[in-house]
Amino acid sequence: MRDFNVREADSAWKAVAYLITGPAIYGGLGWLLDRWWGTSFMTPVGIVGGMALSIYLIWFRYGSH
């Protein structure tokens, strides 16, 4: 019974990590593109896109069983 709770907690922490790192990485890439191209719209696009990809990854990995 205890192993089930540990695996469940690990899955929850992995989901939180996906929600943090997705927008951080893609927001950072958007920021770099903004600096390179001289624009200001790629950072928010990267953050929103990273969040959408993170949510999709969590749904695909943990919601399909």
N, C-alpha and C positions, 0 to 999 in steps of 0.2 A: 504494500500500500504506500509506503514511504517513497519508493522509487517513482511511482506515478506522480506524486506531488512535486518531486524534484524536477522531473521531465517537463511538467506543466509550467513550473516557475521558469525553467530555462527557456521554454518557448515564449513565454511572456516577455522576458528580458530581451530575447532576440528580436521580437516584434518592436519593442521600444527602440532598440538600436537601429532597426531599419527606418523607423519614423524619424530618427534624428539624423542619420548619416545620408539618407537619400536627398533631402533638401539641402543639407550642408554641402555635399559634393557637387550636385548639379547647380546649386546657387553659386558656389565658387567658380565653377566652369562658366556660368553666365556672367559673373563679375569679370573674369579674365577676358571673355569675349567683348564685354562692354568697354574695358580698358583698351583693347586692341582695335576695335572698330570705332570707338568714340561715341557710342550710343549709351542709352540708359534704360533700356527695356529688357535686356537679356537676363539680368539678375532676378527680377520677379518671375520671368518665364521659367528660369532654371529652378527656382524654389518651388513653384507650383508644379512643374513637371516632375521634379524629384519627389514631391509628396505623393503625386498621383502614381508614380511608379512604385513607390514604397508601399502604398496601400494595395496596389494590385499584387505585388509580390507576397505580401502577408496573406491576402485572400487566396492566392493560388497555392501557397505553401501550407497554410494552416486551416483554411476554410473548406477544403475540398474532401475532407474525410468524414 
